[in-house]
Amino acid sequence: MANYGALIIGDLNSYDKEDPVDAILASGYTDLISRFQGEYAYSYVFDRQVGYLDHALSSATLTPRVTGATI
């Protein structure tokens, strides 16, 4: 069986620039929302601050196979 890598999806209860997500990205994962929706992607507005808590993160071996991602 081929190993295509790993995908982490769902509400991680952390914004895309916070430490928990940064730690996952530092381990080699790619933020697919940022990659396909851009730097200003968001799904949540609180007190005029925008961001997203729902994530799609792919491992280095899976990333080349991903063709899109949306919130």
PQR file with spaces between the fields and no chain letter, atoms N, CA, C, O and H, PARSE charges and radii, in Angstrom:
ATOM       1  N    MET     1       0.846   -1.173    0.000 -0.4000 1.5000
ATOM       2  CA   MET     1       0.000    0.000    0.000 -0.0000 2.0000
ATOM       3  C    MET     1       0.898    1.245    0.000  0.5500 1.7000
ATOM       4  O    MET     1       1.872    1.314    0.750 -0.5500 1.4000
ATOM       5  N    ALA     2       0.568    2.207   -0.832 -0.4000 1.5000
ATOM       6  CA   ALA     2       1.344    3.449   -0.923 -0.0000 2.0000
ATOM       7  C    ALA     2       1.079    4.345    0.281  0.5500 1.7000
ATOM       8  O    ALA     2      -0.033    4.381    0.806 -0.5500 1.4000
ATOM       9  H    ALA     2      -0.223    2.151   -1.441  0.4000 1.0000
ATOM      10  N    ASN     3       2.095    5.056    0.705 -0.4000 1.5000
ATOM      11  CA   ASN     3       1.954    6.026    1.787 -0.0000 2.0000
ATOM      12  C    ASN     3       1.987    7.418    1.174  0.5500 1.7000
ATOM      13  O    ASN     3       3.039    7.898    0.752 -0.5500 1.4000
ATOM      14  H    ASN     3       2.999    5.027    0.278  0.4000 1.0000
ATOM      15  N    TYR     4       0.815    8.064    1.129 -0.4000 1.5000
ATOM      16  CA   TYR     4       0.715    9.383    0.526 -0.0000 2.0000
ATOM      17  C    TYR     4       0.898   10.508    1.528  0.5500 1.7000
ATOM      18  O    TYR     4       0.867   11.678    1.146 -0.5500 1.4000
ATOM      19  H    TYR     4      -0.039    7.674    1.472  0.4000 1.0000
ATOM      20  N    GLY     5       1.087   10.187    2.794 -0.4000 1.5000
ATOM      21  CA   GLY     5       1.299   11.220    3.794 -0.0000 2.0000
ATOM      22  C    GLY     5       0.107   11.386    4.706  0.5500 1.7000
ATOM      23  O    GLY     5      -0.758   10.514    4.794 -0.5500 1.4000
ATOM      24  H    GLY     5       1.113    9.237    3.105  0.4000 1.0000
ATOM      25  N    ALA     6       0.074   12.523    5.384 -0.4000 1.5000
ATOM      26  CA   ALA     6      -0.969   12.775    6.381 -0.0000 2.0000
ATOM      27  C    ALA     6      -1.636   14.120    6.143  0.5500 1.7000
ATOM      28  O    ALA     6      -1.040   15.052    5.604 -0.5500 1.4000
ATOM      29  H    ALA     6       0.776   13.231    5.312  0.4000 1.0000
ATOM      30  N    LEU     7      -2.901   14.188    6.565 -0.4000 1.5000
ATOM      31  CA   LEU     7      -3.689   15.402    6.459 -0.0000 2.0000
ATOM      32  C    LEU     7      -4.312   15.671    7.827  0.5500 1.7000
ATOM      33  O    LEU     7      -4.951   14.795    8.410 -0.5500 1.4000
ATOM      34  H    LEU     7      -3.385   13.431    7.002  0.4000 1.0000
ATOM      35  N    ILE     8      -4.122   16.881    8.330 -0.4000 1.5000
ATOM      36  CA   ILE     8      -4.751   17.308    9.576 -0.0000 2.0000
ATOM      37  C    ILE     8      -5.819   18.321    9.195  0.5500 1.7000
ATOM      38  O    ILE     8      -5.512   19.378    8.643 -0.5500 1.4000
ATOM      39  H    ILE     8      -3.603   17.592    7.856  0.4000 1.0000
ATOM      40  N    ILE     9      -7.083   17.997    9.493 -0.4000 1.5000
ATOM      41  CA   ILE     9      -8.164   18.913    9.160 -0.0000 2.0000
ATOM      42  C    ILE     9      -9.084   19.092   10.364  0.5500 1.7000
ATOM      43  O    ILE     9      -9.257   18.182   11.175 -0.5500 1.4000
ATOM      44  H    ILE     9      -7.332   17.139    9.941  0.4000 1.0000
ATOM      45  N    GLY    10      -9.666   20.283   10.463 -0.4000 1.5000
ATOM      46  CA   GLY    10     -10.650   20.536   11.498 -0.0000 2.0000
ATOM      47  C    GLY    10     -10.335   21.766   12.318  0.5500 1.7000
ATOM      48  O    GLY    10      -9.395   22.507   12.032 -0.5500 1.4000
ATOM      49  H    GLY    10      -9.525   21.023    9.805  0.4000 1.0000
ATOM      50  N    ASP    11     -11.144   21.964   13.344 -0.4000 1.5000
ATOM      51  CA   ASP    11     -11.010   23.097   14.251 -0.0000 2.0000
ATOM      52  C    ASP    11      -9.915   22.776   15.267  0.5500 1.7000
ATOM      53  O    ASP    11     -10.102   21.921   16.132 -0.5500 1.4000
ATOM      54  H    ASP    11     -11.907   21.362   13.576  0.4000 1.0000
ATOM      55  N    LEU    12      -8.786   23.451   15.166 -0.4000 1.5000
ATOM      56  CA   LEU    12      -7.675   23.220   16.087 -0.0000 2.0000
ATOM      57  C    LEU    12      -7.708   24.199   17.254  0.5500 1.7000
ATOM      58  O    LEU    12      -6.818   24.187   18.105 -0.5500 1.4000
ATOM      59  H    LEU    12      -8.634   24.146   14.463  0.4000 1.0000
ATOM      60  N    ASN    13      -8.741   25.052   17.294 -0.4000 1.5000
ATOM      61  CA   ASN    13      -8.902   26.033   18.369 -0.0000 2.0000
ATOM      62  C    ASN    13      -7.660   26.909   18.526  0.5500 1.7000
ATOM      63  O    ASN    13      -7.304   27.309   19.634 -0.5500 1.4000
ATOM      64  H    ASN    13      -9.464   25.061   16.603  0.4000 1.0000
ATOM      65  N    SER    14      -7.017   27.196   17.416 -0.4000 1.5000
ATOM      66  CA   SER    14      -5.832   28.043   17.389 -0.0000 2.0000
ATOM      67  C    SER    14      -5.802   28.756   16.045  0.5500 1.7000
ATOM      68  O    SER    14      -6.027   28.139   15.004 -0.5500 1.4000
ATOM      69  H    SER    14      -7.306   26.871   16.516  0.4000 1.0000
ATOM      70  N    TYR    15      -5.526   30.047   16.067 -0.4000 1.5000
ATOM      71  CA   TYR    15      -5.422   30.796   14.816 -0.0000 2.0000
ATOM      72  C    TYR    15      -4.166   30.400   14.049  0.5500 1.7000
ATOM      73  O    TYR    15      -3.242   29.811   14.610 -0.5500 1.4000
ATOM      74  H    TYR    15      -5.343   30.548   16.913  0.4000 1.0000
ATOM      75  N    ASP    16      -4.145   30.729   12.771 -0.4000 1.5000
ATOM      76  CA   ASP    16      -3.059   30.283   11.896 -0.0000 2.0000
ATOM      77  C    ASP    16      -1.685   30.835   12.269  0.5500 1.7000
ATOM      78  O    ASP    16      -0.681   30.267   11.841 -0.5500 1.4000
ATOM      79  H    ASP    16      -4.895   31.208   12.316  0.4000 1.0000
ATOM      80  N    LYS    17      -1.594   31.895   13.032 -0.4000 1.5000
ATOM      81  CA   LYS    17      -0.289   32.465   13.404 -0.0000 2.0000
ATOM      82  C    LYS    17       0.073   32.195   14.865  0.5500 1.7000
ATOM      83  O    LYS    17       1.041   32.763   15.370 -0.5500 1.4000
ATOM      84  H    LYS    17      -2.410   32.357   13.380  0.4000 1.0000
ATOM      85  N    GLU    18      -0.688   31.339   15.551 -0.4000 1.5000
ATOM      86  CA   GLU    18      -0.415   31.047   16.957 -0.0000 2.0000
ATOM      87  C    GLU    18       0.550   29.867   17.094  0.5500 1.7000
ATOM      88  O    GLU    18       0.748   29.090   16.160 -0.5500 1.4000
ATOM      89  H    GLU    18      -1.474   30.878   15.140  0.4000 1.0000
ATOM      90  N    ASP    19       1.139   29.758   18.280 -0.4000 1.5000
ATOM      91  CA   ASP    19       2.182   28.760   18.544 -0.0000 2.0000
ATOM      92  C    ASP    19       1.813   27.320   18.174  0.5500 1.7000
ATOM      93  O    ASP    19       2.632   26.646   17.550 -0.5500 1.4000
ATOM      94  H    ASP    19       0.978   30.389   19.039  0.4000 1.0000
ATOM      95  N    PRO    20       0.622   26.811   18.525 -0.5600 1.5000
ATOM      96  CA   PRO    20       0.320   25.414   18.185  0.2800 2.0000
ATOM      97  C    PRO    20       0.378   25.137   16.678  0.5500 1.7000
ATOM      98  O    PRO    20       0.924   24.119   16.252 -0.5500 1.4000
ATOM      99  N    VAL    21      -0.176   26.030   15.888 -0.4000 1.5000
ATOM     100  CA   VAL    21      -0.140   25.842   14.433 -0.0000 2.0000
ATOM     101  C    VAL    21       1.284   26.048   13.926  0.5500 1.7000
ATOM     102  O    VAL    21       1.735   25.314   13.046 -0.5500 1.4000
ATOM     103  H    VAL    21      -0.620   26.857   16.234  0.4000 1.0000
ATOM     104  N    ASP    22       1.994   27.027   14.461 -0.4000 1.5000
ATOM     105  CA   ASP    22       3.398   27.242   14.074 -0.0000 2.0000
ATOM     106  C    ASP    22       4.241   25.995   14.335  0.5500 1.7000
ATOM     107  O    ASP    22       5.132   25.676   13.548 -0.5500 1.4000
ATOM     108  H    ASP    22       1.628   27.623   15.176  0.4000 1.0000
ATOM     109  N    ALA    23       3.967   25.292   15.427 -0.4000 1.5000
ATOM     110  CA   ALA    23       4.718   24.072   15.749 -0.0000 2.0000
ATOM     111  C    ALA    23       4.460   22.972   14.716  0.5500 1.7000
ATOM     112  O    ALA    23       5.378   22.252   14.323 -0.5500 1.4000
ATOM     113  H    ALA    23       3.243   25.551   16.066  0.4000 1.0000
ATOM     114  N    ILE    24       3.207   22.851   14.284 -0.4000 1.5000
ATOM     115  CA   ILE    24       2.882   21.854   13.251 -0.0000 2.0000
ATOM     116  C    ILE    24       3.566   22.222   11.939  0.5500 1.7000
ATOM     117  O    ILE    24       4.132   21.358   11.268 -0.5500 1.4000
ATOM     118  H    ILE    24       2.461   23.436   14.604  0.4000 1.0000
ATOM     119  N    LEU    25       3.515   23.499   11.573 -0.4000 1.5000
ATOM     120  CA   LEU    25       4.165   23.938   10.337 -0.0000 2.0000
ATOM     121  C    LEU    25       5.676   23.741   10.407  0.5500 1.7000
ATOM     122  O    LEU    25       6.299   23.382    9.407 -0.5500 1.4000
ATOM     123  H    LEU    25       3.056   24.200   12.118  0.4000 1.0000
ATOM     124  N    ALA    26       6.264   23.969   11.565 -0.4000 1.5000
ATOM     125  CA   ALA    26       7.712   23.798   11.732 -0.0000 2.0000
ATOM     126  C    ALA    26       8.128   22.335   11.582  0.5500 1.7000
ATOM     127  O    ALA    26       9.287   22.043   11.287 -0.5500 1.4000
ATOM     128  H    ALA    26       5.758   24.261   12.377  0.4000 1.0000
ATOM     129  N    SER    27       7.184   21.418   11.786 -0.4000 1.5000
ATOM     130  CA   SER    27       7.507   19.995   11.640 -0.0000 2.0000
ATOM     131  C    SER    27       7.363   19.520   10.196  0.5500 1.7000
ATOM     132  O    SER    27       7.490   18.326    9.924 -0.5500 1.4000
ATOM     133  H    SER    27       6.242   21.655   12.026  0.4000 1.0000
ATOM     134  N    GLY    28       7.099   20.437    9.271 -0.4000 1.5000
ATOM     135  CA   GLY    28       7.086   20.084    7.859 -0.0000 2.0000
ATOM     136  C    GLY    28       5.730   20.084    7.183  0.5500 1.7000
ATOM     137  O    GLY    28       5.635   19.749    6.002 -0.5500 1.4000
ATOM     138  H    GLY    28       6.996   21.407    9.492  0.4000 1.0000
ATOM     139  N    TYR    29       4.680   20.451    7.897 -0.4000 1.5000
ATOM     140  CA   TYR    29       3.352   20.496    7.296 -0.0000 2.0000
ATOM     141  C    TYR    29       3.142   21.811    6.552  0.5500 1.7000
ATOM     142  O    TYR    29       3.799   22.810    6.842 -0.5500 1.4000
ATOM     143  H    TYR    29       4.757   20.723    8.856  0.4000 1.0000
ATOM     144  N    THR    30       2.220   21.801    5.589 -0.4000 1.5000
ATOM     145  CA   THR    30       1.875   22.978    4.801 -0.0000 2.0000
ATOM     146  C    THR    30       0.460   23.425    5.157  0.5500 1.7000
ATOM     147  O    THR    30      -0.445   22.598    5.263 -0.5500 1.4000
ATOM     148  H    THR    30       1.686   20.989    5.354  0.4000 1.0000
ATOM     149  N    ASP    31       0.269   24.725    5.342 -0.4000 1.5000
ATOM     150  CA   ASP    31      -1.041   25.313    5.603 -0.0000 2.0000
ATOM     151  C    ASP    31      -1.750   25.456    4.257  0.5500 1.7000
ATOM     152  O    ASP    31      -1.461   26.373    3.490 -0.5500 1.4000
ATOM     153  H    ASP    31       1.005   25.397    5.256  0.4000 1.0000
ATOM     154  N    LEU    32      -2.673   24.549    3.981 -0.4000 1.5000
ATOM     155  CA   LEU    32      -3.351   24.532    2.687 -0.0000 2.0000
ATOM     156  C    LEU    32      -4.339   25.683    2.518  0.5500 1.7000
ATOM     157  O    LEU    32      -4.569   26.136    1.397 -0.5500 1.4000
ATOM     158  H    LEU    32      -2.908   23.803    4.605  0.4000 1.0000
ATOM     159  N    ILE    33      -4.923   26.161    3.613 -0.4000 1.5000
ATOM     160  CA   ILE    33      -5.839   27.298    3.507 -0.0000 2.0000
ATOM     161  C    ILE    33      -5.063   28.528    3.036  0.5500 1.7000
ATOM     162  O    ILE    33      -5.497   29.234    2.126 -0.5500 1.4000
ATOM     163  H    ILE    33      -4.736   25.793    4.524  0.4000 1.0000
ATOM     164  N    SER    34      -3.936   28.772    3.651 -0.4000 1.5000
ATOM     165  CA   SER    34      -3.105   29.906    3.248 -0.0000 2.0000
ATOM     166  C    SER    34      -2.597   29.727    1.817  0.5500 1.7000
ATOM     167  O    SER    34      -2.584   30.673    1.029 -0.5500 1.4000
ATOM     168  H    SER    34      -3.584   28.198    4.391  0.4000 1.0000
ATOM     169  N    ARG    35      -2.185   28.520    1.499 -0.4000 1.5000
ATOM     170  CA   ARG    35      -1.630   28.257    0.162 -0.0000 2.0000
ATOM     171  C    ARG    35      -2.647   28.491   -0.946  0.5500 1.7000
ATOM     172  O    ARG    35      -2.318   29.078   -1.977 -0.5500 1.4000
ATOM     173  H    ARG    35      -2.195   27.752    2.139  0.4000 1.0000
ATOM     174  N    PHE    36      -3.893   28.034   -0.740 -0.4000 1.5000
ATOM     175  CA   PHE    36      -4.888   28.118   -1.807 -0.0000 2.0000
ATOM     176  C    PHE    36      -5.839   29.309   -1.675  0.5500 1.7000
ATOM     177  O    PHE    36      -6.418   29.736   -2.673 -0.5500 1.4000
ATOM     178  H    PHE    36      -4.161   27.557    0.098  0.4000 1.0000
ATOM     179  N    GLN    37      -6.012   29.850   -0.477 -0.4000 1.5000
ATOM     180  CA   GLN    37      -6.931   30.970   -0.283 -0.0000 2.0000
ATOM     181  C    GLN    37      -6.211   32.296   -0.070  0.5500 1.7000
ATOM     182  O    GLN    37      -6.830   33.357   -0.149 -0.5500 1.4000
ATOM     183  H    GLN    37      -5.541   29.502    0.334  0.4000 1.0000
ATOM     184  N    GLY    38      -4.915   32.244    0.198 -0.4000 1.5000
ATOM     185  CA   GLY    38      -4.141   33.463    0.338 -0.0000 2.0000
ATOM     186  C    GLY    38      -3.908   33.879    1.776  0.5500 1.7000
ATOM     187  O    GLY    38      -4.499   33.334    2.709 -0.5500 1.4000
ATOM     188  H    GLY    38      -4.412   31.382    0.262  0.4000 1.0000
ATOM     189  N    GLU    39      -3.046   34.842    1.927 -0.4000 1.5000
ATOM     190  CA   GLU    39      -2.619   35.331    3.238 -0.0000 2.0000
ATOM     191  C    GLU    39      -3.765   35.903    4.063  0.5500 1.7000
ATOM     192  O    GLU    39      -3.713   35.878    5.293 -0.5500 1.4000
ATOM     193  H    GLU    39      -2.567   35.285    1.170  0.4000 1.0000
ATOM     194  N    TYR    40      -4.790   36.416    3.406 -0.4000 1.5000
ATOM     195  CA   TYR    40      -5.882   37.078    4.113 -0.0000 2.0000
ATOM     196  C    TYR    40      -7.129   36.206    4.249  0.5500 1.7000
ATOM     197  O    TYR    40      -8.223   36.723    4.476 -0.5500 1.4000
ATOM     198  H    TYR    40      -4.832   36.437    2.407  0.4000 1.0000
ATOM     199  N    ALA    41      -6.976   34.910    4.113 -0.4000 1.5000
ATOM     200  CA   ALA    41      -8.111   33.999    4.273 -0.0000 2.0000
ATOM     201  C    ALA    41      -8.643   34.077    5.702  0.5500 1.7000
ATOM     202  O    ALA    41      -7.879   34.222    6.657 -0.5500 1.4000
ATOM     203  H    ALA    41      -6.087   34.490    3.928  0.4000 1.0000
ATOM     204  N    TYR    42      -9.965   33.978    5.832 -0.4000 1.5000
ATOM     205  CA   TYR    42     -10.545   33.960    7.176 -0.0000 2.0000
ATOM     206  C    TYR    42     -11.906   33.282    7.146  0.5500 1.7000
ATOM     207  O    TYR    42     -12.575   33.238    6.114 -0.5500 1.4000
ATOM     208  H    TYR    42     -10.586   33.861    5.057  0.4000 1.0000
ATOM     209  N    SER    43     -12.298   32.759    8.287 -0.4000 1.5000
ATOM     210  CA   SER    43     -13.629   32.170    8.434 -0.0000 2.0000
ATOM     211  C    SER    43     -14.286   32.637    9.723  0.5500 1.7000
ATOM     212  O    SER    43     -15.387   32.200   10.058 -0.5500 1.4000
ATOM     213  H    SER    43     -11.755   32.795    9.126  0.4000 1.0000
ATOM     214  N    TYR    44     -13.617   33.517   10.440 -0.4000 1.5000
ATOM     215  CA   TYR    44     -14.077   33.916   11.758 -0.0000 2.0000
ATOM     216  C    TYR    44     -13.760   35.386   11.983  0.5500 1.7000
ATOM     217  O    TYR    44     -12.648   35.838   11.711 -0.5500 1.4000
ATOM     218  H    TYR    44     -12.722   33.872   10.168  0.4000 1.0000
ATOM     219  N    VAL    45     -14.747   36.132   12.484 -0.4000 1.5000
ATOM     220  CA   VAL    45     -14.544   37.538   12.828 -0.0000 2.0000
ATOM     221  C    VAL    45     -14.971   37.726   14.281  0.5500 1.7000
ATOM     222  O    VAL    45     -16.093   37.381   14.651 -0.5500 1.4000
ATOM     223  H    VAL    45     -15.650   35.764   12.705  0.4000 1.0000
ATOM     224  N    PHE    46     -14.086   38.268   15.095 -0.4000 1.5000
ATOM     225  CA   PHE    46     -14.392   38.546   16.489 -0.0000 2.0000
ATOM     226  C    PHE    46     -13.791   39.892   16.849  0.5500 1.7000
ATOM     227  O    PHE    46     -12.585   40.098   16.717 -0.5500 1.4000
ATOM     228  H    PHE    46     -13.175   38.548   14.795  0.4000 1.0000
ATOM     229  N    ASP    47     -14.637   40.806   17.305 -0.4000 1.5000
ATOM     230  CA   ASP    47     -14.168   42.133   17.720 -0.0000 2.0000
ATOM     231  C    ASP    47     -13.330   42.790   16.621  0.5500 1.7000
ATOM     232  O    ASP    47     -12.283   43.382   16.884 -0.5500 1.4000
ATOM     233  H    ASP    47     -15.617   40.638   17.413  0.4000 1.0000
ATOM     234  N    ARG    48     -13.816   42.670   15.386 -0.4000 1.5000
ATOM     235  CA   ARG    48     -13.166   43.220   14.186 -0.0000 2.0000
ATOM     236  C    ARG    48     -11.814   42.583   13.849  0.5500 1.7000
ATOM     237  O    ARG    48     -11.067   43.116   13.029 -0.5500 1.4000
ATOM     238  H    ARG    48     -14.666   42.189   15.172  0.4000 1.0000
ATOM     239  N    GLN    49     -11.502   41.464   14.468 -0.4000 1.5000
ATOM     240  CA   GLN    49     -10.291   40.707   14.147 -0.0000 2.0000
ATOM     241  C    GLN    49     -10.717   39.509   13.294  0.5500 1.7000
ATOM     242  O    GLN    49     -11.719   38.856   13.587 -0.5500 1.4000
ATOM     243  H    GLN    49     -12.109   41.031   15.134  0.4000 1.0000
ATOM     244  N    VAL    50      -9.959   39.231   12.254 -0.4000 1.5000
ATOM     245  CA   VAL    50     -10.296   38.109   11.379 -0.0000 2.0000
ATOM     246  C    VAL    50      -9.209   37.041   11.451  0.5500 1.7000
ATOM     247  O    VAL    50      -8.050   37.325   11.753 -0.5500 1.4000
ATOM     248  H    VAL    50      -9.145   39.762   12.016  0.4000 1.0000
ATOM     249  N    GLY    51      -9.611   35.821   11.169 -0.4000 1.5000
ATOM     250  CA   GLY    51      -8.679   34.707   11.160 -0.0000 2.0000
ATOM     251  C    GLY    51      -9.427   33.419   10.895  0.5500 1.7000
ATOM     252  O    GLY    51     -10.595   33.440   10.506 -0.5500 1.4000
ATOM     253  H    GLY    51     -10.553   35.590   10.924  0.4000 1.0000
ATOM     254  N    TYR    52      -8.755   32.293   11.107 -0.4000 1.5000
ATOM     255  CA   TYR    52      -9.442   31.015   10.975 -0.0000 2.0000
ATOM     256  C    TYR    52      -8.909   30.022   12.000  0.5500 1.7000
ATOM     257  O    TYR    52      -7.714   29.944   12.283 -0.5500 1.4000
ATOM     258  H    TYR    52      -7.807   32.276   11.424  0.4000 1.0000
ATOM     259  N    LEU    53      -9.861   29.269   12.537 -0.4000 1.5000
ATOM     260  CA   LEU    53      -9.566   28.223   13.514 -0.0000 2.0000
ATOM     261  C    LEU    53      -9.659   26.844   12.864  0.5500 1.7000
ATOM     262  O    LEU    53      -9.146   25.861   13.397 -0.5500 1.4000
ATOM     263  H    LEU    53     -10.832   29.332   12.307  0.4000 1.0000
ATOM     264  N    ASP    54     -10.313   26.783   11.716 -0.4000 1.5000
ATOM     265  CA   ASP    54     -10.447   25.533   10.966 -0.0000 2.0000
ATOM     266  C    ASP    54      -9.263   25.423   10.017  0.5500 1.7000
ATOM     267  O    ASP    54      -8.974   26.347    9.257 -0.5500 1.4000
ATOM     268  H    ASP    54     -10.730   27.581   11.283  0.4000 1.0000
ATOM     269  N    HIS    55      -8.597   24.310   10.069 -0.4000 1.5000
ATOM     270  CA   HIS    55      -7.347   24.169    9.328 -0.0000 2.0000
ATOM     271  C    HIS    55      -7.354   22.964    8.402  0.5500 1.7000
ATOM     272  O    HIS    55      -8.102   22.006    8.600 -0.5500 1.4000
ATOM     273  H    HIS    55      -8.832   23.559   10.687  0.4000 1.0000
ATOM     274  N    ALA    56      -6.514   23.035    7.400 -0.4000 1.5000
ATOM     275  CA   ALA    56      -6.193   21.921    6.510 -0.0000 2.0000
ATOM     276  C    ALA    56      -4.677   21.964    6.357  0.5500 1.7000
ATOM     277  O    ALA    56      -4.136   22.847    5.692 -0.5500 1.4000
ATOM     278  H    ALA    56      -5.906   23.813    7.239  0.4000 1.0000
ATOM     279  N    LEU    57      -4.000   21.006    6.978 -0.4000 1.5000
ATOM     280  CA   LEU    57      -2.536   20.958    6.992 -0.0000 2.0000
ATOM     281  C    LEU    57      -2.086   19.629    6.406  0.5500 1.7000
ATOM     282  O    LEU    57      -2.551   18.571    6.830 -0.5500 1.4000
ATOM     283  H    LEU    57      -4.440   20.288    7.519  0.4000 1.0000
ATOM     284  N    SER    58      -1.192   19.679    5.442 -0.4000 1.5000
ATOM     285  CA   SER    58      -0.740   18.447    4.796 -0.0000 2.0000
ATOM     286  C    SER    58       0.747   18.225    5.031  0.5500 1.7000
ATOM     287  O    SER    58       1.533   19.168    5.127 -0.5500 1.4000
ATOM     288  H    SER    58      -0.814   20.539    5.098  0.4000 1.0000
ATOM     289  N    SER    59       1.108   16.949    5.120 -0.4000 1.5000
ATOM     290  CA   SER    59       2.516   16.585    5.278 -0.0000 2.0000
ATOM     291  C    SER    59       3.260   16.854    3.975  0.5500 1.7000
ATOM     292  O    SER    59       2.648   17.020    2.920 -0.5500 1.4000
ATOM     293  H    SER    59       0.470   16.183    5.042  0.4000 1.0000
ATOM     294  N    ALA    60       4.567   16.895    4.062 -0.4000 1.5000
ATOM     295  CA   ALA    60       5.398   17.209    2.888 -0.0000 2.0000
ATOM     296  C    ALA    60       5.177   16.216    1.744  0.5500 1.7000
ATOM     297  O    ALA    60       5.245   16.599    0.576 -0.5500 1.4000
ATOM     298  H    ALA    60       5.064   16.761    4.919  0.4000 1.0000
ATOM     299  N    THR    61       4.916   14.953    2.066 -0.4000 1.5000
ATOM     300  CA   THR    61       4.717   13.961    1.005 -0.0000 2.0000
ATOM     301  C    THR    61       3.336   14.065    0.364  0.5500 1.7000
ATOM     302  O    THR    61       3.152   13.644   -0.778 -0.5500 1.4000
ATOM     303  H    THR    61       4.861   14.642    3.015  0.4000 1.0000
ATOM     304  N    LEU    62       2.370   14.617    1.080 -0.4000 1.5000
ATOM     305  CA   LEU    62       1.022   14.755    0.534 -0.0000 2.0000
ATOM     306  C    LEU    62       0.827   16.069   -0.216  0.5500 1.7000
ATOM     307  O    LEU    62       0.076   16.110   -1.190 -0.5500 1.4000
ATOM     308  H    LEU    62       2.519   14.959    2.008  0.4000 1.0000
ATOM     309  N    THR    63       1.477   17.127    0.208 -0.4000 1.5000
ATOM     310  CA   THR    63       1.267   18.463   -0.351 -0.0000 2.0000
ATOM     311  C    THR    63       1.308   18.519   -1.878  0.5500 1.7000
ATOM     312  O    THR    63       0.447   19.175   -2.465 -0.5500 1.4000
ATOM     313  H    THR    63       2.088   17.093    0.999  0.4000 1.0000
ATOM     314  N    PRO    64       2.248   17.875   -2.546 -0.5600 1.5000
ATOM     315  CA   PRO    64       2.266   17.955   -4.015  0.2800 2.0000
ATOM     316  C    PRO    64       1.035   17.341   -4.690  0.5500 1.7000
ATOM     317  O    PRO    64       0.767   17.622   -5.858 -0.5500 1.4000
ATOM     318  N    ARG    65       0.297   16.518   -3.973 -0.4000 1.5000
ATOM     319  CA   ARG    65      -0.878   15.846   -4.531 -0.0000 2.0000
ATOM     320  C    ARG    65      -2.164   16.652   -4.317  0.5500 1.7000
ATOM     321  O    ARG    65      -3.196   16.342   -4.913 -0.5500 1.4000
ATOM     322  H    ARG    65       0.515   16.290   -3.024  0.4000 1.0000
ATOM     323  N    VAL    66      -2.105   17.681   -3.471 -0.4000 1.5000
ATOM     324  CA   VAL    66      -3.295   18.474   -3.143 -0.0000 2.0000
ATOM     325  C    VAL    66      -3.544   19.497   -4.245  0.5500 1.7000
ATOM     326  O    VAL    66      -2.630   20.215   -4.650 -0.5500 1.4000
ATOM     327  H    VAL    66      -1.267   17.933   -2.987  0.4000 1.0000
ATOM     328  N    THR    67      -4.779   19.562   -4.728 -0.4000 1.5000
ATOM     329  CA   THR    67      -5.115   20.465   -5.831 -0.0000 2.0000
ATOM     330  C    THR    67      -5.942   21.682   -5.397  0.5500 1.7000
ATOM     331  O    THR    67      -6.182   22.582   -6.201 -0.5500 1.4000
ATOM     332  H    THR    67      -5.522   18.979   -4.399  0.4000 1.0000
ATOM     333  N    GLY    68      -6.372   21.714   -4.146 -0.4000 1.5000
ATOM     334  CA   GLY    68      -7.139   22.862   -3.674 -0.0000 2.0000
ATOM     335  C    GLY    68      -7.596   22.676   -2.238  0.5500 1.7000
ATOM     336  O    GLY    68      -7.598   21.567   -1.706 -0.5500 1.4000
ATOM     337  H    GLY    68      -6.177   20.983   -3.493  0.4000 1.0000
ATOM     338  N    ALA    69      -7.980   23.778   -1.629 -0.4000 1.5000
ATOM     339  CA   ALA    69      -8.524   23.753   -0.273 -0.0000 2.0000
ATOM     340  C    ALA    69      -9.362   25.008   -0.070  0.5500 1.7000
ATOM     341  O    ALA    69      -9.029   26.083   -0.568 -0.5500 1.4000
ATOM     342  H    ALA    69      -7.978   24.680   -2.062  0.4000 1.0000
ATOM     343  N    THR    70     -10.437   24.852    0.659 -0.4000 1.5000
ATOM     344  CA   THR    70     -11.294   25.987    0.970 -0.0000 2.0000
ATOM     345  C    THR    70     -11.856   25.815    2.368  0.5500 1.7000
ATOM     346  O    THR    70     -11.847   24.716    2.923 -0.5500 1.4000
ATOM     347  H    THR    70     -10.707   23.978    1.064  0.4000 1.0000
ATOM     348  N    ILE    71     -12.336   26.895    2.924 -0.4000 1.5000
ATOM     349  CA   ILE    71     -12.906   26.843    4.272 -0.0000 2.0000
ATOM     350  C    ILE    71     -14.383   26.498    4.154  0.5500 1.7000
ATOM     351  O    ILE    71     -15.076   26.398    5.166 -0.5500 1.4000
ATOM     352  H    ILE    71     -12.343   27.787    2.473  0.4000 1.0000
